[in-house]
């Protein structure tokens, strides 16, 4: 990344308003911004690695209800665990990615005043490229004309057979949240506090109404994600206090789970839930204050998380089509075969993201 002349001046300005611990984080970001080779934050890498693994398992679902022998103790227990993961743990991944992205955006924007232009430009380029790829795969998979251009915003392109909707609604949501965060950062502290209270209260109220009265909210709707803009800002500003708040985030997560499992008992939208908000806060606050060294696996998954996210459904579709041609009822396969399909698709996804990262297309996958 190129050097920005106003970095040091902004760093001194930020130093007057943020706690000592956050200044250290900004200094780390400063080293990264001026191009210090090989600098990575292992805590951020760990969060992103955990999230991308949850995405792979949730989207590719190596274990489904129909595979389990629910009449047996082992089958019932196994599905209870996997069902709980699919329903309450895996949905934390996308909001956590957005929250982490906004956290990084806030820290860099506090140092580089016009960073928002660079960030939005990159996100829009990624959205255009991968949405175009989605349409190409749609045609190759048998989609017809006229092309469903209405799916571009906010859906990120048309859905595909076997693997469902496009995942690039996430990029659109990230573009909008980044724009909102850029405006949010220009407010005075008093207006930030007022705007945060309004956004958080309205979002939580919306989530409760959606869950309790079964009001549908699609995963691409921005109402799922606005809440993470003020949350990200205050997680940066008060990062030194996060360890003291973790127990409350975790407690909130379990209280929200109890409400959703015992009272609501149905999930209209995977993201519009209080348990997701509290779970994201718990996940990020836990890892951001753990002390550990470099973990190569986590670093790899974090570095190529964009490529893994973009490619995993394509490879899964390829293998389903190929294996289905050789064995027509393969998609109804029993547990061992689905696990093999999941493993092969995941490994090929990782390898292809890595190989693309060694080409001129590396900015599109890492």
Secondary structure, 3 states (H helix, E strand, C coil): CCCCCCHHHHHHHHHCCCCHHHHHHHHHHHHHHCCCCCCCCHHHHHHHHHHHHHHHHHHHCCCCHHHCCCCCHHHHHHHHHHHHHHHHHCCHHHHHHHHHHHHHHHHHHHHCCCHHHHHHHHHHHHHHHHHHHHHHHHHHCCCCCCCCHHHCCCCCCCCECCCECCCCHHHHHHHHHHHHHHHHHCCCHHHHHHHHHHHHHHHHHHHHHHHHCCCCCCCCCHHHCCHHHHHHHHHHHCHHHHHHHHHHHHHHHHHHHHHHHHHHCCCCCCCCCHHHHHHHHHHHHHHCCCCCCCCHHHHHHHHCHHHHHHHHHHHHHHHHHHHHHHCCCHHHCCHHHHHHHHHHHHHHHHHHHHHHCCCCCHHHCC
